[in-house]
Amino acid sequence: MAVMRSIFYVPAHRMDFVEKCPKYPADIITLDLEDAVPATEKETARKNAAANLKHVASGGAQVYVRLNNWETGMTNDDLEAVVWPGLDGVTLAKCGCADDVKRLDWKLEELEQRRGIPVGTVKISMLLETAKGVQNAGECCLASKRNVNAIFGAVDYCKDMRVTLTNEAKEQLYARFQVGVACRTAGIAAIDAPFVDYKNLEAFEKNVADGIQMGFEGRMIIHPGQIETCNRMYAPDPKTLEWAKKIVVEFEENGLAKGLAAISVDGKMVDTPVYLNALDIVNRQKEIDAKNAERQAQ
């Protein structure tokens, strides 16, 4: 699975922002056609997004486009405009049920076939940002083989729930856990909500740490100042990585090689689940290292 620690959103109608995209070290850059774009600028945003897929990718990021949700009547026009070679994925705003995802899957396949793009190339990301979407998170995440992540959208969720959005995020607990479990069930990445108090890095780091304990593996970002924090915090910290490497070596050499499924390391029992967890951590760091090497090579 592609590394998705930081997903930076850029309003596609703002060429002054789009031109700067290659300098940002985000894992994914999403050109926005939805909330950040006024109704009068939708067509400009579509044209800019389509014309700048390769430019945005030139800094090493994957390139996604956020689509307007089906209820707006704009989704087909968005897709017709932006599904071209160079597009890695699309994010469906306000995804509410499995049929929303299946309809998107069908349209993507039709466009890929029509435009000579290998079927399955364009991946699907879902924004679960309404009460309906959160409640149906499980079915949404399982609805397509194209699905690679689901993003919890706290701002719209809190608006829909008629509650106040706070930095402490207690009002978001149920939804965050629901999205995290749904993503893990489907084997896709759980991406946490944008943190709107972007200048408050201390509160942001605490919120990231809380989300990591809920299963989130990356973050939707609305300000470039949050990219470094995400790339650092959603990667294994050095002490954890050192522990994981030691567990993998010890278990493979003194456990698996000798036909044992449990061994003692530093006075603690290590069995298969502990080993597999450590292996996941080591492999995640390898994916991040590969991503960084690819970026430096460009």
C-alpha positions as CSV (number, residue, x, y, z in Angstrom):
1,M,0.0,0.0,0.0
2,A,1.2,3.5,-0.8
3,V,2.5,5.6,2.0
4,M,-0.2,8.1,3.1
5,R,1.1,9.9,6.2
6,S,0.3,13.3,4.8
7,I,-2.5,14.2,2.4
8,F,-2.3,17.9,1.5
9,Y,-5.3,19.6,0.0
10,V,-4.9,22.4,-2.5
11,P,-7.9,24.4,-4.1
12,A,-7.5,23.6,-7.8
13,H,-8.8,27.0,-9.0
14,R,-5.8,28.8,-7.3
15,M,-3.0,28.4,-9.7
16,D,-0.7,30.3,-7.4
17,F,-1.2,27.4,-5.0
18,V,-1.1,24.7,-7.6
19,E,2.2,25.9,-9.0
20,K,3.9,25.5,-5.6
21,C,2.8,21.9,-5.1
22,P,6.0,20.1,-6.1
23,K,7.9,21.8,-3.3
24,Y,5.7,20.2,-0.6
25,P,6.9,16.9,0.8
26,A,3.4,15.5,1.3
27,D,2.8,11.8,0.4
28,I,-0.3,12.7,-1.5
29,I,-1.4,16.1,-2.9
30,T,-5.2,16.4,-3.5
31,L,-6.4,19.0,-5.9
32,D,-9.7,20.1,-4.5
33,L,-12.8,20.7,-6.6
34,E,-15.2,20.7,-3.7
35,D,-15.6,22.9,-0.6
36,A,-12.5,25.0,-1.1
37,V,-13.7,26.1,-4.6
38,P,-16.5,28.6,-5.1
39,A,-19.4,27.6,-7.4
40,T,-18.3,30.1,-10.0
41,E,-14.8,28.6,-10.1
42,K,-15.7,24.9,-10.5
43,E,-14.9,24.8,-14.2
44,T,-11.6,26.6,-13.8
45,A,-10.7,24.2,-11.0
46,R,-11.4,21.2,-13.2
47,K,-9.3,22.6,-16.1
48,N,-6.4,23.4,-13.8
49,A,-6.5,20.0,-12.1
50,A,-6.5,18.2,-15.5
51,A,-3.7,20.3,-16.9
52,N,-1.4,20.0,-13.9
53,L,-1.4,16.3,-12.9
54,K,2.2,15.8,-14.0
55,H,3.3,19.1,-12.6
56,V,1.9,18.3,-9.1
57,A,3.4,14.8,-9.2
58,S,6.9,16.1,-10.2
59,G,7.8,16.6,-6.5
60,G,7.3,12.9,-5.7
61,A,3.7,13.0,-4.3
62,Q,0.8,10.9,-5.6
63,V,-1.9,13.1,-7.1
64,Y,-5.6,12.8,-6.1
65,V,-8.6,15.0,-6.9
66,R,-11.4,15.6,-4.5
67,L,-14.8,15.3,-6.3
68,N,-18.1,17.0,-5.4
69,N,-20.5,14.5,-4.0
70,W,-23.2,12.8,-6.1
71,E,-26.0,14.8,-4.6
72,T,-24.6,18.0,-6.2
73,G,-25.0,16.7,-9.7
74,M,-21.4,17.8,-10.4
75,T,-19.6,14.5,-9.9
76,N,-19.8,13.2,-13.5
77,D,-18.5,16.5,-14.8
78,D,-15.6,16.4,-12.3
79,L,-14.7,12.9,-13.4
80,E,-14.9,13.6,-17.2
81,A,-12.6,16.5,-16.6
82,V,-9.8,14.9,-14.5
83,V,-9.6,11.2,-15.2
84,W,-6.5,11.2,-17.4
85,P,-3.1,9.4,-17.3
86,G,-1.2,10.7,-14.2
87,L,-4.2,10.7,-11.9
88,D,-3.5,8.3,-9.0
89,G,-6.9,8.5,-7.3
90,V,-10.1,10.5,-6.5
91,T,-11.6,11.3,-3.2
92,L,-15.4,11.2,-3.0
93,A,-16.8,13.9,-0.7
94,K,-19.6,13.2,1.7
95,C,-19.7,9.5,0.8
96,G,-22.8,8.1,2.4
97,C,-23.3,4.5,1.4
98,A,-21.9,1.6,-0.5
99,D,-23.8,2.5,-3.7
100,D,-22.0,5.9,-3.8
101,V,-18.7,4.0,-4.0
102,K,-20.0,1.4,-6.5
103,R,-21.3,4.1,-8.8
104,L,-17.9,5.8,-8.7
105,D,-16.1,2.5,-9.4
106,W,-18.3,1.9,-12.5
107,K,-17.7,5.4,-13.8
108,L,-14.0,5.2,-13.3
109,E,-13.8,1.9,-15.2
110,E,-15.8,3.4,-18.1
111,L,-13.5,6.4,-18.3
112,E,-10.4,4.2,-18.0
113,Q,-11.6,2.0,-20.9
114,R,-12.5,5.0,-23.0
115,R,-9.2,6.7,-22.5
116,G,-6.8,3.8,-22.7
117,I,-5.9,3.7,-19.0
118,P,-5.4,0.3,-17.5
119,V,-8.6,-0.6,-15.6
120,G,-8.1,-0.2,-11.8
121,T,-5.4,2.5,-12.1
122,V,-7.4,5.2,-10.5
123,K,-7.9,4.5,-6.8
124,I,-10.8,5.5,-4.5
125,S,-10.6,7.5,-1.3
126,M,-13.8,8.2,0.6
127,L,-14.6,11.1,2.9
128,L,-16.8,9.9,5.6
129,E,-18.0,13.2,7.0
130,T,-21.7,12.8,7.7
131,A,-23.7,10.8,10.3
132,K,-24.9,8.6,7.4
133,G,-21.4,8.1,6.1
134,V,-19.9,7.3,9.6
135,Q,-22.8,4.9,10.3
136,N,-22.2,3.1,7.0
137,A,-18.4,3.2,7.1
138,G,-18.1,-0.6,7.1
139,E,-20.1,-1.1,3.9
140,C,-18.4,1.9,2.2
141,C,-14.9,0.6,2.9
142,L,-15.8,-2.8,1.5
143,A,-17.6,-1.6,-1.6
144,S,-14.8,-1.5,-4.1
145,K,-11.4,-3.1,-4.8
146,R,-10.2,0.3,-5.8
147,N,-10.6,1.6,-2.2
148,V,-7.3,2.5,-0.6
149,N,-8.3,4.8,2.3
150,A,-11.2,6.4,4.1
151,I,-10.9,9.9,5.6
152,F,-12.8,11.0,8.6
153,G,-14.2,14.6,8.0
154,A,-14.7,16.2,11.4
155,V,-15.9,19.6,10.3
156,D,-18.9,18.4,8.3
157,Y,-19.5,15.6,10.7
158,C,-19.9,18.0,13.6
159,K,-22.1,20.3,11.6
160,D,-24.3,17.3,10.7
161,M,-24.4,16.2,14.3
162,R,-25.2,19.8,15.5
163,V,-22.3,19.8,17.9
164,T,-19.3,22.1,18.4
165,L,-16.0,21.1,16.8
166,T,-13.2,21.3,19.5
167,N,-9.5,20.7,19.6
168,E,-10.0,18.1,22.4
169,A,-12.3,16.2,19.9
170,K,-14.3,14.3,22.5
171,E,-17.4,14.9,20.3
172,Q,-15.6,12.9,17.5
173,L,-14.6,9.8,19.5
174,Y,-17.3,7.5,18.3
175,A,-16.9,8.5,14.6
176,R,-13.1,8.2,14.7
177,F,-13.2,4.8,16.2
178,Q,-15.9,3.7,13.8
179,V,-13.9,4.8,10.8
180,G,-10.7,3.2,12.1
181,V,-12.4,-0.1,12.6
182,A,-14.1,0.0,9.2
183,C,-10.8,0.7,7.5
184,R,-9.0,-2.1,9.3
185,T,-11.8,-4.5,8.4
186,A,-11.4,-3.7,4.7
187,G,-7.6,-3.6,4.8
188,I,-7.3,0.0,3.8
189,A,-5.7,3.0,5.5
190,A,-7.6,5.1,8.0
191,I,-6.9,8.8,7.5
192,D,-7.7,11.3,10.3
193,A,-9.6,14.6,9.9
194,P,-8.2,18.0,9.2
195,F,-7.2,19.9,12.3
196,V,-8.5,23.4,11.6
197,D,-6.5,25.2,14.4
198,Y,-3.4,24.8,12.3
199,K,-1.2,27.2,14.2
200,N,-1.6,25.3,17.4
201,L,1.0,22.6,16.8
202,E,0.9,21.4,20.4
203,A,-2.8,20.6,20.2
204,F,-2.3,19.2,16.7
205,E,0.4,16.7,17.9
206,K,-1.8,15.6,20.8
207,N,-4.7,15.0,18.4
208,V,-2.4,13.1,16.0
209,A,-1.2,10.9,18.9
210,D,-4.7,10.2,20.0
211,G,-5.7,9.2,16.5
212,I,-2.8,6.9,16.0
213,Q,-4.1,4.9,19.0
214,M,-7.4,4.6,17.2
215,G,-5.8,3.1,14.1
216,F,-5.2,6.2,11.9
217,E,-2.2,6.0,9.7
218,G,-2.2,9.4,8.1
219,R,-3.9,12.8,8.0
220,M,-5.8,15.1,5.8
221,I,-3.9,18.5,5.9
222,I,-5.1,22.0,5.1
223,H,-1.9,23.9,5.8
224,P,1.7,23.1,4.7
225,G,2.9,23.7,8.2
226,Q,1.4,20.4,9.3
227,I,3.1,18.2,6.7
228,E,6.4,17.7,8.6
229,T,4.5,16.8,11.8
230,C,2.5,14.2,10.0
231,N,5.4,12.7,8.1
232,R,7.3,12.3,11.5
233,M,4.5,11.2,13.7
234,Y,2.9,8.7,11.4
235,A,6.2,7.0,10.8
236,P,7.6,4.6,13.4
237,D,9.5,6.5,16.1
238,P,13.2,5.5,16.4
239,K,12.8,3.6,19.7
240,T,9.8,1.6,18.4
241,L,11.6,0.8,15.2
242,E,14.7,-0.4,17.1
243,W,12.5,-2.6,19.2
244,A,10.7,-4.0,16.2
245,K,13.9,-4.9,14.4
246,K,15.2,-6.7,17.4
247,I,12.0,-8.7,17.8
248,V,12.0,-9.7,14.1
249,V,15.6,-10.9,14.3
250,E,15.2,-12.7,17.6
251,F,12.0,-14.4,16.7
252,E,13.1,-15.5,13.3
253,E,16.5,-16.8,14.5
254,N,15.6,-18.2,17.9
255,G,11.9,-19.0,17.3
256,L,10.9,-19.8,13.7
257,A,14.2,-21.4,12.8
258,K,14.0,-23.7,15.8
259,G,10.3,-24.6,15.4
260,L,9.2,-22.4,18.3
261,A,6.2,-20.1,18.3
262,A,7.1,-18.3,21.5
263,I,10.4,-17.0,22.9
264,S,11.6,-14.7,25.6
265,V,13.3,-11.4,24.6
266,D,14.6,-9.1,27.3
267,G,12.5,-10.9,29.9
268,K,9.2,-10.5,28.0
269,M,7.2,-13.2,26.1
270,V,7.2,-12.8,22.4
271,D,4.8,-14.9,20.4
272,T,3.5,-14.8,16.8
273,P,1.2,-11.8,17.2
274,V,4.0,-9.7,18.7
275,Y,6.3,-10.8,15.9
276,L,3.8,-9.9,13.2
277,N,3.2,-6.5,14.8
278,A,7.0,-5.9,14.8
279,L,7.2,-7.0,11.2
280,D,4.5,-4.6,10.2
281,I,6.5,-1.8,11.8
282,V,9.7,-2.7,10.0
283,N,7.9,-3.1,6.7
284,R,6.2,0.3,7.1
285,Q,9.6,2.0,7.6
286,K,10.8,0.2,4.5
287,E,7.9,1.7,2.5
288,I,8.6,5.1,3.9
289,D,12.3,4.8,3.1
290,A,11.4,3.7,-0.5
291,K,9.1,6.7,-0.8
292,N,11.8,9.1,0.3
293,A,14.4,7.6,-2.0
294,E,12.0,7.9,-4.9
295,R,11.3,11.5,-4.1
296,Q,15.0,12.3,-3.9
297,A,15.6,10.6,-7.2
298,Q,13.2,13.0,-9.0
